[in-house]
């Protein structure tokens, strides 16, 4: 977790995104790079179905908003005491000696395509948990980073967390996606004080059990307890969040969209439930 990308847009969870990134950076001595995130103009060409009129979003207003986002990012890092990263390339020597630090990349292209591509260079991308409210983080930001980067997503909750990675819950369903999330989360798992692996009957796919994952982690030198719940009246997503709260969890690890996005939109699913309700940071991968 030595490099973290933070796409910055002006939404209500922005302070939580910054704080989550700083907590991770302090834990691992990470470089945090902020970039402005603004939709491409082509994404804002609505058509008036009555009059046939179209309009374009004001490009100057977009640029001003991007500058304001950068100012928020830099100000937050300074207030938190995170130093500016020195100019020049990273080398093994200066990385080993460095602690948490930040840099701002100005003048990035508009549109989500850049985010998906640029995020491939970073250990993880930190975004806000998406919502349906006007001032909530956009779902397209989360999904672009999730599906296009090939890297994990660290999701910040609406309210900034006080700790990160001390007590970890793995929402295990036996899937490739969750196995990948666990692999990406190994830096957190190696430093955690407590880990619990939880599975729910009816919410798994053919694959190893929660007990088998705990045994595999033990072979890596990582102690984890495990719990398997039988099918009941609660959905797997509800069980994961209830167990996370009971465990005092400050990081939940899960594979995203083991079921298709379309199926989850229609029928719901654990990923959709967690994206709608989780109040703790989550590390997800697809």
Secondary structure, 3 states (H helix, E strand, C coil): CCEEEEEECCCCCHHHHHHHHHHHHHHHCCEEEEEECCCCHHHCCCECCCCCCECCCCHHHHHHHHHHHHHHHHHHHHHCCCEECCCCCCCHHHHHHCCCEEEEECCCCCCHHHHHHHHHHCCEEEEECCCCCCCCCCHHHHHHHHHHCCCEEEEECCCCCCCCCCEEEEECCCCHHHHHHHHHCHHHHHHCCEEEEEEECCCCCCCCCHHHHHHHHHHCCCCCEEEEECCCCCCHHHHHHHHHHHHCCCEEEEECCCCCHHHHHHHCCHHHHHHHHCCCCEEEEC
